[in-house]
Amino acid sequence: MWSLGVAMFAMLVGYPPFVKAKTEEELFDLINTNNYDYNEQDWMKITNDAKKMIDQLIQPNVLRRLNAD
């Protein structure tokens, strides 16, 4: 489900949520800390419901992550 959230993010704005990472180590740190942004200009036409769903899917804690149940 996590990867679905990453894919949805990328499909909606054209780049992945952890695009700030310059190295593989930075990428893993951003993923583990759930550190991504919704650039206001890129997301202005995307609904809050879509952002909320992505937030629930890109949740690093599997117990809190949206699931298929």
N, C-alpha and C positions, 0 to 999 in steps of 0.2 A: 504494500500500500504506500510505503514511503516513496518508492520510485515513481509511483503514479502521481504523487503530489509534485515531484520534481519535473516530471514530463508535462503536467498541466501548466505549471509555472512557465516553462519554456515555450509551450505552444501558445500561451496567451500573450507573451511579450517578446519572444524571439531570443531569449538568452536564459541560461540556468540560474537558479537562485543563489548559488555560491560563486558567482562570477568574480568577486573581489579577490579570490585566492590567486596568488602568484606562484605558489609552489604546492606540491602534493601535501606537505605538512600543514600548510595554511588551509588547504581545502579540508583536510580531516578535522582540523580545529574548528573551522566554521560549521561543518556538519555536526560535530559533537556538541557544540554550544548553541546550535540552532540559530546561527547568526546570519540572517539574510534580510534584505530590505525590499520594500515596495517603492521603487522610484516613483514619486508622485506624478511626474509627467507621463511615464510609460503606463501607469495603472489608472489614470484618471477616468477612463471609460470602462474599466473592469468593475463589476459589482462587488460590494462588500461581502455578499454571500460566496462569491468565487474565492475571494481572499481568505475568508473564514474556513472554507473547505480545504484550501491549500495548507493553511496553518494546521489544521487538524490532521492532515496527511503527512506533512513534513515534521511531525512531532517525533523527536528522538526517543522518547519514552514509549515503548511498545504498549504499555498498559493504558496510556492516555491517547494513543494514536487512533484515528478513525479506522474502523475495520469493516469487513464485508458482512458481518453478522446483522 
